[in-house]
């Protein structure tokens, strides 16, 4: 694995990348609000962390938001469920989750499980950024951090599906149960198996066997989804729909994971072109982004692919027409392309705008080199990171009325400990898992959602990975003028909600 840049693997979280845990809480006090819960259990996030005695207690709070000018009531359940091994029935992990259910209990209402990736990221980004009932205002793609403000989310999916946001083991307040330790689940297969057992437990406890079920995974959460869907179908739990947000299904095909000149960056070129156009570096400037991106796709699959084959196999210099086209797309000098033809995303970040660093998660966000925003390596993450970490702590305690002794772990730096091996490969390729799940359940449908300006999991690489499954009407792809966490952009989030509603309606109509 010498050629693999493990630091780059951490970019596949949908947030995280070094976000600190929130400060430890003061000892929980007796509940002052009906349904509140003060959890006196200590949850450790270290590799050897474990729980001797898990509990399944939760805060249950009835809330109302204003949605489309009208009151919308729902119940928020915040606490833990104990995942039990499918084979032995023994408890293996205590998962922290927040579930939102609308109206009176309905055993047949759609149910969606959300989780971020990392590996090592809690699910606060999806929880407070995407389609839950409350949302953190971000101002993306701006570079000014707005005041901490949670608002009623007009793009919530809760009026179409009940929602469950769940944190991976070793993040949030999720922990292994003895004799297991957290690190036992820090790998592709055991992580997905534990999530399977959490889903099974949630369905059992809440009697949701008849509900149409959806999985919504972001970034590393997308390969988790592919493996998890196959495991659930094998275990007899039918999954009706999968949402892949900014996916990295095959790590072996993503050039950002590897050292330069190891594999082709073909999947990144359309994102490079979109970024060049955004910063007015392209020649000529496109009139229509969709058509322009398609031209970049065609160039990637044609002249770029052909030239890259010669470069990787014999260091044959690319022809002038190819480097000129790359200059036209990005504004990066032809000499730079001649010397570094297989330009990876990290180099692109610091090259496309002289004197500035563009964001990895959202390339529209740029900051001067050496500035505070650029110091962490991704200004698009730095500008939102602390806000989300602070917001999840205040939200869980102040609105959901769940308090704990432990600190909430927003991001756990476990990439170097993660076992990426899967199906005999050093890095996971989960396209076969997705194929197996679709074979087990031919009615299952897939929605892949990507931002044009994502330099972590580029949209065209998602296309190339999914193309291995052939032309399948069950798989649809949608694109947004945003980044990795596309939902942080207000216009993109509205477009995503419309696509989600269409997807859900299609799945339910075919069920």
N, C-alpha and C positions, 0 to 999 in steps of 0.2 A: 504493500500500500504506500510505497515511498512517493509515488507520483500524485497522490491524493492530497489536496489541500484541506485538511480537517477543519481549519478555521472557516473555510467557505461553507462547510456543511452547516454551520450554525446559522447561516443566513436563511435557512429554510423553515422559519418559524412562524411567519405572520406576526412579527413582533418579537421582542426579546433582545438577544444579542448583548447581554450584560445588564439588563434591567435589575436593579437591586430588589431584594425582598422588602416589604414594608416593615416598619419598625415593630418589634414585639408589642403585643397589646398588654394593657394592664389586666390584672385578674378579672375574669368575667363577673359581672354583677348580676343580681337577681333580675329577671326579665321585668321591664316596666311597661311593656307593650304586649297586649294579648297575642300569643303565638310566637313571641320572641324566644330565642334559645341562647343560653350562655354555655359554651362548650369548654369544659375544664380539661379536656384531653390535650396532651402535647403531641404535635405532629412534626416529626423530624424529616428533613429533606436530604440529609447527608447519605452517602452510599450505603452505610450500614444501618440507616434508620429503619425502625420497625415499630409496630404497635402490638402490645400484648393482648389488649382487650378492645376491639373496635366497638363502636356503637352506631346505631342507625337513627339517631335522633336528628331533628331538623327544626328550624324556624319555619312557621307557616303563617304568612302575612297576606292579608287581602288588600289589594291596591287598585287604584284607578288612574288611568292616564286620559288625556284628551286626544282623541284620534279622529282626524277629519272633522274637527269641531264638535265632536260628541264624546260623552264619557264612555270609556271602555274599561270594564272591570276584569280583573284576573287575580290568580293566586300565585304567589311566589313561595316555593319550598326550597330552603337552603340548608344543606347538611351533608350527611354521608350515607352511602349504601355499601355493604360489604359484598364484593365480588367473590363468588365461590367457584372453584375449579370445576370445569365441565366433567372431568373424569372422576375425581375423588369426592367432590362436594365439600371439600375443606375450604375455609376462608383463606384468600390469598392477598387481598388488598382492600383498603378502605378508600373509596373514591369520594372526593368532594364534588358536589354538583349544585347547580341552581336550576330548578325547573319552573317554567311558567305555564300555567294551564288557564284557559279562558272559559268563562261561564261555568255552568254546572258540569260535574264530571261526565265525560263522554268516552266510553270505552272504544268507540270507533273513530274518534277524531284523529287526524294525522298527527304524527309524533316525529320530531326531528332532533337528532343528537348532534351537537356542535363541539368541535375541539380544534385548537391550534396545533402547532407542530414543534419545530425546533430542530432536533429533539431537545426537550427541556423547557419548552414554553408552556406556561399556563394558558388558559383560554380567555383571558381578560380582553384580548384584542377583538375577537369575535363577539364576546359578551357585551362589551360597552361600545363597540364601534360599528356593528353591522345591523342585525335585525331583531335584537331584543327590544323590550318595551321602553327602555331608557338608553340614551345615547350621549356620549361625550362629544362636545363640540371641539373640532380640531383645527379648522382653517386650512387644511391641506388643499392645494399645494403651496400655500404660503409658508414663509419662514419665520413668522412671528408666533410665539406661543400664546394662545388666547387664555383668558382667565379660566380657571377650572369651572366648567359648567355642564351639568347633566340636564338634558331636556327630554321631554316626551318624544319618542321616536316615531315620526310620521311614516317611516318606512319599516316599521316592525312587521314581522311575518306572523305575529301571534294571532291575528284574526283569521289566519288560514291553517295554522298548525300549532300544536303545543310545542314548546321549545325546552330542550335540556342542554345546558352548558356544563361540560365536565372537564376536570383537570387531570392531566396525566400523573402517574405515580412519581412522587418527588417534586411536584409543583403544586401551587395553591396550598390546599390542606390535605392533599391525597398522599397516602403512605401505604407501604407494604404491611401485611399482618404476619406476625411471627408464626412459624420459624423463618419466613421469607424476609429478605431485606430489600430496600428500594432498588439497589443495583441489580438485583435478580431480574428486574423487569425492564432494564435499560438495554433493549435490543429489539430488533424488528419483530421477531416472532412472539416473544413473551409479552411485549407491550400490546400487540394486537389481540393476543389471547386474553389478556386481562381486561381489555376494553370489551371484548365479546362477553365476558362473564359479568361485567357491569351492566351492559345492555340487557342481558338475560335477567339480571336481578331487578333492574328497574321495571321491566315489562311484567315480571312476576308480581312484585310488590304492589304495583299500581294497576294490575289487571288490564294491561294494554295489548293483550295478545291479538285482538281484532283490529287494532289501529294500523292504518297504512304507515310504514316506517321509512324514514329517510336518514341518511348519514351525510353530514356536512363537515368536510375536513379541509383545512387550509394548509398549504405548503407541505411540510412533512406529514401533516394530517391527511394529505391526499393519498400517498402510498399506504399510510395506515388504513385509510378507507378501503383501498383495494384488497388488502389482506383481510381486514375485518369483515368486509362483505362476504368474502368467500368462507371465512370461518363461521359466520352467523348462518349462512345458508346451509353449510354442512351440518350445523348443530340444530337445524330445523326452525330457525327464526327467519321468516321471510322479510327481505328488505325490498322495498318498492322503488326507491329512488336514491341516487348518489349525486351529491353536489361536490365537485372538485374545484376548490378555490385556489388558483395559482399553484398548479400541481407540479410535482417533480416525481413522476411515476417511475422513471428509470434514471437512477443516479449515474449509470454508466454512459448515458448519452448527453449529459449536461457538462459542457466544457468548463463551466465555472467551478466545478468540483475538482478539476484536475490542474496540474501544473501546465503552463503554456506549452503549445506545440505537442500536446499529447493526443487530443482528439479535436475534431472540427468544431468550430463555434458557429456553424451554419444556423443553428437554432436561435442565435442571438442577433443575426444581421438585421432582420426586420425591426427589432427593438432598437438597435443602433440607428437605423434610418428614421424611425419615428421620433427618437430623441433629437437627432440632428435637425429634423424639421421643426420640432417644438422650439428649439433655441435659434431658429432662423439661420442655421448653418448649411442647410441643404441647397443644392443648385440643380434645377430651379426649385423654388419653393412650391410645394404641392398645393393644389386647390382643394383636393378632397383626400382626407387621411386614409379612408378605406381603400381607395384605388391605389394610393401611393404605397400602402403597406402590401397590397397584392403584388405590385411591381417588385418590391423588395423580396417577397417570397419567391417569385419567379427567378429573380437574379440569384438568390441563395441556392435554389435547387439546380440551377444551370451553370452559368460561368463560375460562380464562387465555389460550388461543390467540385467542379472539374479541376479548378486551380488548386484547391485545398488538397485534393488527392495527391497531386504532384509535390506539394509542399511537405505533407506529412511523410510521404514515402521516400522522398529523395531530396528534400529541401530545394526543389525546383522553384525558382523565383516566379511569382505570378506575373501574367502579362500586363502591359500598360493599360489595356482596356478595363481590366478587372480593378486595378488599384484606382484608376480614374473614377470608375463608378462608385467605389467605396468613398472616395473623396467627395463626390457629388452628393452622396447620401448623408455624410456625417460632417463634412468640413475638416476632417482630419487629413493632414498632408499625405500625399501619395508616398513620399519617402518613408513616413512612419509605417504605412501599410506594407511597403516593400521589405522593411526590416523586421516587422513584427506582424506578419500576415495573419497569424492565428491569434488575433487580439482578444484577450479575455475581458470579462466585464470589469474586473478590478482596474485594469489598465485603461479601459474605455472611460471609466468614471473620472479619472484624473487627466484625460487627454482631450476629450471632446470640447471642453470649455477652458481655454488657457487661463491659468491662475485660479481656477475654481474646481471644486469637487462636486459632482452630481450624485444624487442619492442612488443607492443600490435597490432599495425597496420601491422608490418612486423617483425616476430619473428627472422629473420636472423640478425637483427641489434641489437647488444648488447653493453652495456657500463658498466664500473665499478660502483658498487653501491656507491652513494655519489658524482659521477662525475657530471659535468655540463649537459652532455647529458642525464643522468638518472634522474636529479632533477625534471623534469616535469612529470615523470611517464611513459614516452614512448619515448625512444631514437630514434625510427624510425620516430616519428613525429617531435621531436625537431630538428633533423638534416636537415629537409626541410622547417619547418614552416616559419621562417622569410624570407627565399628566395622567397617563393610563395607570401607572403604578399607584399614584396617590388616589386616583378616583376609585379604583377597585376597593381599596381599604375603607374609604369613607362610605362607599355605597353598600358594601356587604354589612358593615356594622350599623350605619345610620338609616338605611332604607329597608334593607332586608332583615335587619335586627338579629343577625347572627354574629356573636362575638366569641373570640377564641383567645387562649393564652399564647398561641404560637404566632409567628409572623407569617403573612401570606407570601408565598414564594412565587413571584411573577415570572422569573426566569432562573433556571438552574443550569449552571455551566457543566453539562454532562456529556458534551459531544465526544470528548476524548475517551470517555468510558463506554460510549454506546457501541453495542455490537450490531454493525450494519450488515453482517452476513445474512444472506437469505437465499434459499434454494441453490446452495452451492456456490454462490458468488460472493465476493468480498463486499460488494455494494449492492443494494437491492434493485432489482428490476421487477416491479409489481404489475407490469402489463399482463403477464400470464395469470396472476391472481385475479385481476379484473375480468379477464376472459373467462376464467373458471367460474366466477360468480355469475356472469351473464349466461353461461351455459347451464348452470344449475337452476337459474331462474330467468327464463327467456323474456318474462314480462318486465324485468328490471330496466329502468331507464337511467341515463347518465347525463348530467349537465356540467360541462366544464366552463368555468368563468375565469377570464384573464384580463389583466390590464395591459395596455400597449406599452407602458413605460416601466415595466417590471424587469430589472436587471438581475434578479435572483432566480426566478423561475419563468423565463420568457415564454410568451404565448406561442411562438412558432415551435418551440421545443415540445410544448404540450401537444400541438398538432402532429408533429412527427411521431411522438410516442403513441398517440391514439390511432394514427393511421395504420399502425401494425395490426389493428383489429379489423381492418378492411372497412368497407362502406357499410355502416350499421345505422339504420334510422333510429335506434334506441339511444344513440349518442349525439348530443348537440353541443356546439361550442358557441360561446358568446364573448364579446370583447367590449372593453370600456376605455375611455380616455382617462386612465388613472394608472396606479401602480400595483404593487403586490397586494396590499390591503386596499383593493379598489373601492371598497365601500366607504372609506374615509373621505372620499371626494363626494360632495353633496349630489352633484348631477349624476355621477356614476352609480351612487347608491340607489337613487330613484330608478335608474334604468335597470339595475340588478333586481330590484324588487319586482318590477314588471315582468322580467324574464323568469324569475322564480315562480310568480303566480301562474304564468303560462305553463311552466314546467309541471307544477303541482297539479294543475287542472288536467293536463294531458295524462299524467300518471294515474290520477284518480278515475278519469274517464275510461281508461283502458283496463282498470283493475277488475 
